[in-house]
């Protein structure tokens, strides 16, 4: 997922996508542990997607708090 796509999401969509990504990561880790995971690169991809989404979420938080402080 690209950052431009993430930035175009609403707060609710972003929060839902982060939750879905964590659920997928959990499932991938389980598959990896049981030896069922074929595409191990997907673990790396989903972790990076989560990091991107959390970064955008944090930027929005800081922006909101910055506006409140003014």
C-alpha positions in Angstrom: 0.0 0.0 0.0 1.3 3.4 -1.0 1.5 6.4 1.4 -0.6 8.4 -1.0 -3.4 5.8 -0.7 -3.2 5.9 3.0 -3.3 9.7 3.2 -6.5 9.7 1.2 -8.3 7.5 3.8 -10.5 9.0 6.4 -9.7 8.4 10.1 -12.2 5.7 10.4 -11.0 3.9 7.3 -7.4 4.1 8.5 -8.2 2.8 11.9 -10.1 -0.1 10.4 -7.3 -0.9 8.0 -4.7 -0.9 10.8 -6.8 -3.4 12.7 -7.2 -5.6 9.6 -3.5 -5.4 9.0 -2.7 -6.5 12.5 -5.1 -9.4 12.1 -3.5 -10.5 8.9 -0.1 -10.3 10.5 -1.3 -12.5 13.3 -2.6 -15.1 10.7 0.6 -14.9 8.7 2.7 -15.5 11.9 0.6 -18.5 12.7 0.9 -19.9 9.2 4.7 -19.3 9.4 5.0 -21.1 12.7 3.0 -24.1 11.4 5.0 -24.3 8.2 2.0 -23.4 6.0 3.2 -20.0 4.8 4.4 -20.1 1.2 5.2 -16.4 0.6 7.3 -15.4 3.6 7.9 -12.0 2.0 4.3 -11.1 2.8 5.3 -10.8 6.5 7.8 -8.1 5.6 5.3 -6.3 3.4 2.5 -6.3 6.0 4.8 -5.0 8.7 5.9 -2.1 6.5 2.3 -1.4 5.6 1.4 -1.2 9.3 4.3 1.1 9.9 3.2 3.4 7.1 -0.4 3.5 8.4 0.7 4.2 12.0 3.0 6.9 10.8 0.2 8.7 9.0 -2.1 8.2 12.0 0.6 9.7 14.3 1.0 12.7 11.9 -2.7 13.3 12.0 -2.7 13.1 15.8 0.2 15.6 16.1 -1.6 17.9 13.6 -4.8 17.8 15.7 -3.0 18.5 19.0 -0.9 21.3 17.3 -4.1 23.0 16.3 -5.5 22.7 19.8 -2.4 24.3 21.4 -2.8 27.4 19.3 
